[in-house]
């Protein structure tokens, strides 16, 4: 799973954007010897990778620059194929004319999926609400304080009885 952003040149064509998030379905790992003097032959390991669950790519104008924001959720994999675990991860990016917020939610525990859904919704509403109405710093004025406020207020709302989500063994 991951998220990234980079400045792009204006001449990137829309059909080129689709090729950026292209993943191989099979990879081979070759293990190196522990010590340079080891003469042990190591057998390469072949892994068949999972398909992305969610991929998004968008060209964004921020101030006077073009950015390419993208994310892809790649579920984890047991290399031996012994067990399957549901992927409870989510990514998103939010932007306006002056700011870009990239979010990665790594859900875990029995209620992990509900937790990430709650946090995604809360973050979206928080970003779209004017800072003065929330009595918090704006993301442009002080990004660190903004993120601290966002996380603390989201955690408080998530743990409140009205969320109806048991967070004792779950989170993001």
Secondary structure, DSSP 8 states (H G I E B T S, - for coil): -EEEEEE--TT--HHHHHHHT---SEEEE----SSTT-------EEEE---EEEEEEEEEEETTEEEEEEEEEE----TT--------EEEEEEE-SS-EEEEEEE-BSTTHHHHHHHHHHHHHHHHHS-HHHHTS--TTT-HHHHHHHHHHHHHHHHHSGGG----SS-B-
